[in-house]
Amino acid sequence: MEQATGKNQGQAAQPQIQLRNIFPTPIAVMAVPGADAINKALEARILAREQDQQSLQHSNRGGWQSTHDLDQWGGPEAVQVLTIAQQLASQLTGERSGKPATIKWRLNAWANINRHGQANEFHTHPGAFWSATYYVSDGGAGQSPDIGGEFEMQDPRGVGPAMLAPQLCFRTQGGQSMGASEMLVPRAGALVMFPSWLSHAVRPYHGDGVRISIALNLTPS
């Protein structure tokens, strides 16, 4: 009979732990090719539209929001961004069997402008599958992230995970924001796609520039 020696003596075998993060919430961020030229044209067109059209009022606290027909007045650059968004949505969507899905998307899109002190309340986009934001101008957040205007996403599980012991969290990827929020600092030229049911907001913007974005919804038709 072999006798245990050294560090193995008196030590039990360590159990193997299988850790799974289930019920994922996918957030896709991509840099749109040729964004500098696209944004220059879009910024001029959106600022001109602001002068001619009264703001809609939905989640916005101050600021300006256009009608939801950006594809009709945004010009070829808007169509280019919206086409890229639809392609990304198709890439991220599949059938439950695991096969790729062939989808014709129904789209609506609009422009948003925020200046100093302006923000957007928490909201969702009912009736859509994917939603997205494209940043035409980050208002200077790319160079100074502390000026606000972050895209804020609430934990879809609600506040429950943080109520019993707010000082504790899960030691897993993304576990530090359980029952709270994740923040994303905007970058000009970035396209952010997320499930339409995800509650999200825009934190108050404290810069001296102009924060311009395009928002859109995609629904399978």
Secondary structure, DSSP 4 states (H G I P E B T S, - for coil): -PPP-GGGTT-PPPPP------S----EEEEPTTHHHHHHHHHHHHHHHHHHSPPP-SSEESSEE--SBHHHHSHHHHHHHHHHHHHHHHHH-B-TTS-B---PEEEEEEEEEE-TT-EEEEE--TT-SEEEEEEEEETTTTT-GGGB--EEEE-TT-SHHHHS-TT---SSTTGGGTTSEEEE---TTEEEEEETTS-EEEPPB--SS-EEEEEEEEEE-
